[in-house]
Amino acid sequence: MTVLRMLLAVFFVLAGLGGIVSAVRRGNLFDLVGAVLLFTIAAALWPRRDRSRI
């Protein structure tokens, strides 16, 4: 399950980067907000370390 989550997170990061580039080129604020939302989804999907094993 973590491999799938990591792949989805990488996909959303790449989509967010593409959205930022597109938003900056066009000067569109709504595209920029959408790209930030994609990064937020990627951060939520990224698996975290289990702190109980420290």
PDB file as gemmi writes it, atoms N, CA and C in Angstrom:
CRYST1    1.000    1.000    1.000  90.00  90.00  90.00 P 1                      
ATOM      1  N   MET A   1       0.821  -1.194   0.000  1.00  0.00           N  
ATOM      2  CA  MET A   1       0.000   0.000   0.000  1.00  0.00           C  
ATOM      3  C   MET A   1       0.868   1.263   0.000  1.00  0.00           C  
ATOM      4  N   THR A   2       2.001   1.213   0.689  1.00  0.00           N  
ATOM      5  CA  THR A   2       2.836   2.415   0.729  1.00  0.00           C  
ATOM      6  C   THR A   2       3.452   2.719  -0.634  1.00  0.00           C  
ATOM      7  N   VAL A   3       3.739   1.698  -1.429  1.00  0.00           N  
ATOM      8  CA  VAL A   3       4.300   1.949  -2.757  1.00  0.00           C  
ATOM      9  C   VAL A   3       3.277   2.673  -3.623  1.00  0.00           C  
ATOM     10  N   LEU A   4       2.034   2.262  -3.549  1.00  0.00           N  
ATOM     11  CA  LEU A   4       0.976   2.924  -4.307  1.00  0.00           C  
ATOM     12  C   LEU A   4       0.797   4.365  -3.839  1.00  0.00           C  
ATOM     13  N   ARG A   5       0.838   4.572  -2.539  1.00  0.00           N  
ATOM     14  CA  ARG A   5       0.708   5.943  -2.016  1.00  0.00           C  
ATOM     15  C   ARG A   5       1.872   6.812  -2.456  1.00  0.00           C  
ATOM     16  N   MET A   6       3.077   6.250  -2.476  1.00  0.00           N  
ATOM     17  CA  MET A   6       4.241   7.023  -2.914  1.00  0.00           C  
ATOM     18  C   MET A   6       4.146   7.367  -4.396  1.00  0.00           C  
ATOM     19  N   LEU A   7       3.693   6.415  -5.198  1.00  0.00           N  
ATOM     20  CA  LEU A   7       3.530   6.689  -6.631  1.00  0.00           C  
ATOM     21  C   LEU A   7       2.471   7.760  -6.869  1.00  0.00           C  
ATOM     22  N   LEU A   8       1.372   7.687  -6.135  1.00  0.00           N  
ATOM     23  CA  LEU A   8       0.347   8.724  -6.259  1.00  0.00           C  
ATOM     24  C   LEU A   8       0.880  10.080  -5.810  1.00  0.00           C  
ATOM     25  N   ALA A   9       1.652  10.096  -4.734  1.00  0.00           N  
ATOM     26  CA  ALA A   9       2.216  11.354  -4.241  1.00  0.00           C  
ATOM     27  C   ALA A   9       3.183  11.944  -5.271  1.00  0.00           C  
ATOM     28  N   VAL A  10       4.014  11.107  -5.887  1.00  0.00           N  
ATOM     29  CA  VAL A  10       4.941  11.596  -6.916  1.00  0.00           C  
ATOM     30  C   VAL A  10       4.168  12.135  -8.110  1.00  0.00           C  
ATOM     31  N   PHE A  11       3.092  11.464  -8.485  1.00  0.00           N  
ATOM     32  CA  PHE A  11       2.257  11.940  -9.581  1.00  0.00           C  
ATOM     33  C   PHE A  11       1.687  13.323  -9.263  1.00  0.00           C  
ATOM     34  N   PHE A  12       1.180  13.512  -8.040  1.00  0.00           N  
ATOM     35  CA  PHE A  12       0.600  14.796  -7.677  1.00  0.00           C  
ATOM     36  C   PHE A  12       1.670  15.889  -7.575  1.00  0.00           C  
ATOM     37  N   VAL A  13       2.879  15.534  -7.152  1.00  0.00           N  
ATOM     38  CA  VAL A  13       3.963  16.523  -7.114  1.00  0.00           C  
ATOM     39  C   VAL A  13       4.307  16.971  -8.527  1.00  0.00           C  
ATOM     40  N   LEU A  14       4.433  16.015  -9.446  1.00  0.00           N  
ATOM     41  CA  LEU A  14       4.748  16.376 -10.826  1.00  0.00           C  
ATOM     42  C   LEU A  14       3.627  17.179 -11.469  1.00  0.00           C  
ATOM     43  N   ALA A  15       2.383  16.810 -11.171  1.00  0.00           N  
ATOM     44  CA  ALA A  15       1.249  17.577 -11.687  1.00  0.00           C  
ATOM     45  C   ALA A  15       1.242  18.991 -11.099  1.00  0.00           C  
ATOM     46  N   GLY A  16       1.605  19.103  -9.835  1.00  0.00           N  
ATOM     47  CA  GLY A  16       1.677  20.418  -9.205  1.00  0.00           C  
ATOM     48  C   GLY A  16       2.769  21.283  -9.817  1.00  0.00           C  
ATOM     49  N   LEU A  17       3.922  20.673 -10.107  1.00  0.00           N  
ATOM     50  CA  LEU A  17       4.992  21.428 -10.755  1.00  0.00           C  
ATOM     51  C   LEU A  17       4.569  21.908 -12.138  1.00  0.00           C  
ATOM     52  N   GLY A  18       3.924  21.032 -12.882  1.00  0.00           N  
ATOM     53  CA  GLY A  18       3.412  21.435 -14.195  1.00  0.00           C  
ATOM     54  C   GLY A  18       2.364  22.527 -14.089  1.00  0.00           C  
ATOM     55  N   GLY A  19       1.529  22.438 -13.064  1.00  0.00           N  
ATOM     56  CA  GLY A  19       0.514  23.474 -12.856  1.00  0.00           C  
ATOM     57  C   GLY A  19       1.120  24.812 -12.497  1.00  0.00           C  
ATOM     58  N   ILE A  20       2.194  24.793 -11.707  1.00  0.00           N  
ATOM     59  CA  ILE A  20       2.861  26.048 -11.345  1.00  0.00           C  
ATOM     60  C   ILE A  20       3.495  26.685 -12.580  1.00  0.00           C  
ATOM     61  N   VAL A  21       4.162  25.876 -13.381  1.00  0.00           N  
ATOM     62  CA  VAL A  21       4.780  26.408 -14.598  1.00  0.00           C  
ATOM     63  C   VAL A  21       3.712  26.994 -15.514  1.00  0.00           C  
ATOM     64  N   SER A  22       2.614  26.289 -15.671  1.00  0.00           N  
ATOM     65  CA  SER A  22       1.531  26.776 -16.519  1.00  0.00           C  
ATOM     66  C   SER A  22       0.910  28.055 -15.959  1.00  0.00           C  
ATOM     67  N   ALA A  23       0.724  28.100 -14.646  1.00  0.00           N  
ATOM     68  CA  ALA A  23       0.117  29.281 -14.027  1.00  0.00           C  
ATOM     69  C   ALA A  23       1.020  30.501 -14.146  1.00  0.00           C  
ATOM     70  N   VAL A  24       2.319  30.306 -13.993  1.00  0.00           N  
ATOM     71  CA  VAL A  24       3.247  31.434 -14.101  1.00  0.00           C  
ATOM     72  C   VAL A  24       3.308  31.938 -15.537  1.00  0.00           C  
ATOM     73  N   ARG A  25       3.292  31.017 -16.495  1.00  0.00           N  
ATOM     74  CA  ARG A  25       3.333  31.428 -17.896  1.00  0.00           C  
ATOM     75  C   ARG A  25       2.093  32.224 -18.288  1.00  0.00           C  
ATOM     76  N   ARG A  26       0.931  31.754 -17.827  1.00  0.00           N  
ATOM     77  CA  ARG A  26      -0.321  32.418 -18.192  1.00  0.00           C  
ATOM     78  C   ARG A  26      -0.669  33.583 -17.276  1.00  0.00           C  
ATOM     79  N   GLY A  27      -0.078  33.591 -16.088  1.00  0.00           N  
ATOM     80  CA  GLY A  27      -0.423  34.614 -15.109  1.00  0.00           C  
ATOM     81  C   GLY A  27      -1.799  34.397 -14.508  1.00  0.00           C  
ATOM     82  N   ASN A  28      -2.187  33.129 -14.373  1.00  0.00           N  
ATOM     83  CA  ASN A  28      -3.523  32.799 -13.893  1.00  0.00           C  
ATOM     84  C   ASN A  28      -3.448  32.382 -12.420  1.00  0.00           C  
ATOM     85  N   LEU A  29      -4.143  33.121 -11.579  1.00  0.00           N  
ATOM     86  CA  LEU A  29      -4.120  32.844 -10.141  1.00  0.00           C  
ATOM     87  C   LEU A  29      -4.855  31.548  -9.809  1.00  0.00           C  
ATOM     88  N   PHE A  30      -5.930  31.245 -10.532  1.00  0.00           N  
ATOM     89  CA  PHE A  30      -6.697  30.029 -10.248  1.00  0.00           C  
ATOM     90  C   PHE A  30      -5.879  28.775 -10.529  1.00  0.00           C  
ATOM     91  N   ASP A  31      -5.069  28.800 -11.572  1.00  0.00           N  
ATOM     92  CA  ASP A  31      -4.188  27.665 -11.846  1.00  0.00           C  
ATOM     93  C   ASP A  31      -3.152  27.493 -10.736  1.00  0.00           C  
ATOM     94  N   LEU A  32      -2.674  28.609 -10.213  1.00  0.00           N  
ATOM     95  CA  LEU A  32      -1.692  28.546  -9.132  1.00  0.00           C  
ATOM     96  C   LEU A  32      -2.303  27.945  -7.871  1.00  0.00           C  
ATOM     97  N   VAL A  33      -3.532  28.318  -7.570  1.00  0.00           N  
ATOM     98  CA  VAL A  33      -4.230  27.747  -6.409  1.00  0.00           C  
ATOM     99  C   VAL A  33      -4.437  26.245  -6.613  1.00  0.00           C  
ATOM    100  N   GLY A  34      -4.785  25.841  -7.816  1.00  0.00           N  
ATOM    101  CA  GLY A  34      -4.942  24.417  -8.115  1.00  0.00           C  
ATOM    102  C   GLY A  34      -3.650  23.647  -7.955  1.00  0.00           C  
ATOM    103  N   ALA A  35      -2.533  24.244  -8.360  1.00  0.00           N  
ATOM    104  CA  ALA A  35      -1.234  23.584  -8.208  1.00  0.00           C  
ATOM    105  C   ALA A  35      -0.875  23.431  -6.738  1.00  0.00           C  
ATOM    106  N   VAL A  36      -1.175  24.435  -5.929  1.00  0.00           N  
ATOM    107  CA  VAL A  36      -0.915  24.332  -4.492  1.00  0.00           C  
ATOM    108  C   VAL A  36      -1.776  23.233  -3.876  1.00  0.00           C  
ATOM    109  N   LEU A  37      -3.004  23.105  -4.327  1.00  0.00           N  
ATOM    110  CA  LEU A  37      -3.865  22.018  -3.841  1.00  0.00           C  
ATOM    111  C   LEU A  37      -3.304  20.653  -4.212  1.00  0.00           C  
ATOM    112  N   LEU A  38      -2.716  20.532  -5.396  1.00  0.00           N  
ATOM    113  CA  LEU A  38      -2.092  19.263  -5.787  1.00  0.00           C  
ATOM    114  C   LEU A  38      -0.917  18.926  -4.871  1.00  0.00           C  
ATOM    115  N   PHE A  39      -0.123  19.940  -4.495  1.00  0.00           N  
ATOM    116  CA  PHE A  39       0.961  19.701  -3.555  1.00  0.00           C  
ATOM    117  C   PHE A  39       0.426  19.294  -2.181  1.00  0.00           C  
ATOM    118  N   THR A  40      -0.692  19.867  -1.787  1.00  0.00           N  
ATOM    119  CA  THR A  40      -1.293  19.503  -0.503  1.00  0.00           C  
ATOM    120  C   THR A  40      -1.755  18.054  -0.507  1.00  0.00           C  
ATOM    121  N   ILE A  41      -2.337  17.616  -1.598  1.00  0.00           N  
ATOM    122  CA  ILE A  41      -2.750  16.218  -1.721  1.00  0.00           C  
ATOM    123  C   ILE A  41      -1.530  15.305  -1.665  1.00  0.00           C  
ATOM    124  N   ALA A  42      -0.464  15.702  -2.353  1.00  0.00           N  
ATOM    125  CA  ALA A  42       0.765  14.890  -2.338  1.00  0.00           C  
ATOM    126  C   ALA A  42       1.338  14.786  -0.927  1.00  0.00           C  
ATOM    127  N   ALA A  43       1.313  15.885  -0.183  1.00  0.00           N  
ATOM    128  CA  ALA A  43       1.836  15.852   1.188  1.00  0.00           C  
ATOM    129  C   ALA A  43       0.984  14.956   2.080  1.00  0.00           C  
ATOM    130  N   ALA A  44      -0.313  14.938   1.840  1.00  0.00           N  
ATOM    131  CA  ALA A  44      -1.192  14.088   2.643  1.00  0.00           C  
ATOM    132  C   ALA A  44      -0.994  12.610   2.305  1.00  0.00           C  
ATOM    133  N   LEU A  45      -0.666  12.313   1.061  1.00  0.00           N  
ATOM    134  CA  LEU A  45      -0.483  10.917   0.646  1.00  0.00           C  
ATOM    135  C   LEU A  45       0.884  10.354   1.008  1.00  0.00           C  
ATOM    136  N   TRP A  46       1.876  11.225   1.193  1.00  0.00           N  
ATOM    137  CA  TRP A  46       3.235  10.741   1.427  1.00  0.00           C  
ATOM    138  C   TRP A  46       3.294   9.978   2.749  1.00  0.00           C  
ATOM    139  N   PRO A  47       3.784   8.743   2.737  1.00  0.00           N  
ATOM    140  CA  PRO A  47       3.827   7.954   3.971  1.00  0.00           C  
ATOM    141  C   PRO A  47       4.803   8.543   4.979  1.00  0.00           C  
ATOM    142  N   ARG A  48       4.391   8.541   6.210  1.00  0.00           N  
ATOM    143  CA  ARG A  48       5.222   9.092   7.270  1.00  0.00           C  
ATOM    144  C   ARG A  48       5.963   7.980   7.991  1.00  0.00           C  
ATOM    145  N   ARG A  49       7.068   8.356   8.639  1.00  0.00           N  
ATOM    146  CA  ARG A  49       7.816   7.369   9.410  1.00  0.00           C  
ATOM    147  C   ARG A  49       7.044   6.963  10.644  1.00  0.00           C  
ATOM    148  N   ASP A  50       7.168   5.718  10.992  1.00  0.00           N  
ATOM    149  CA  ASP A  50       6.537   5.221  12.216  1.00  0.00           C  
ATOM    150  C   ASP A  50       7.421   5.608  13.390  1.00  0.00           C  
ATOM    151  N   ARG A  51       6.958   6.497  14.247  1.00  0.00           N  
ATOM    152  CA  ARG A  51       7.780   7.008  15.339  1.00  0.00           C  
ATOM    153  C   ARG A  51       7.821   6.032  16.532  1.00  0.00           C  
ATOM    154  N   SER A  52       7.041   4.983  16.483  1.00  0.00           N  
ATOM    155  CA  SER A  52       7.061   4.042  17.603  1.00  0.00           C  
ATOM    156  C   SER A  52       8.326   3.174  17.581  1.00  0.00           C  
ATOM    157  N   ARG A  53       9.038   3.144  16.456  1.00  0.00           N  
ATOM    158  CA  ARG A  53      10.235   2.318  16.354  1.00  0.00           C  
ATOM    159  C   ARG A  53      11.507   3.080  16.716  1.00  0.00           C  
ATOM    160  N   ILE A  54      11.385   4.290  17.179  1.00  0.00           N  
ATOM    161  CA  ILE A  54      12.582   5.086  17.509  1.00  0.00           C  
ATOM    162  C   ILE A  54      13.212   4.563  18.777  1.00  0.00           C  
TER     163      ILE A  54                                                      
END                                                                             
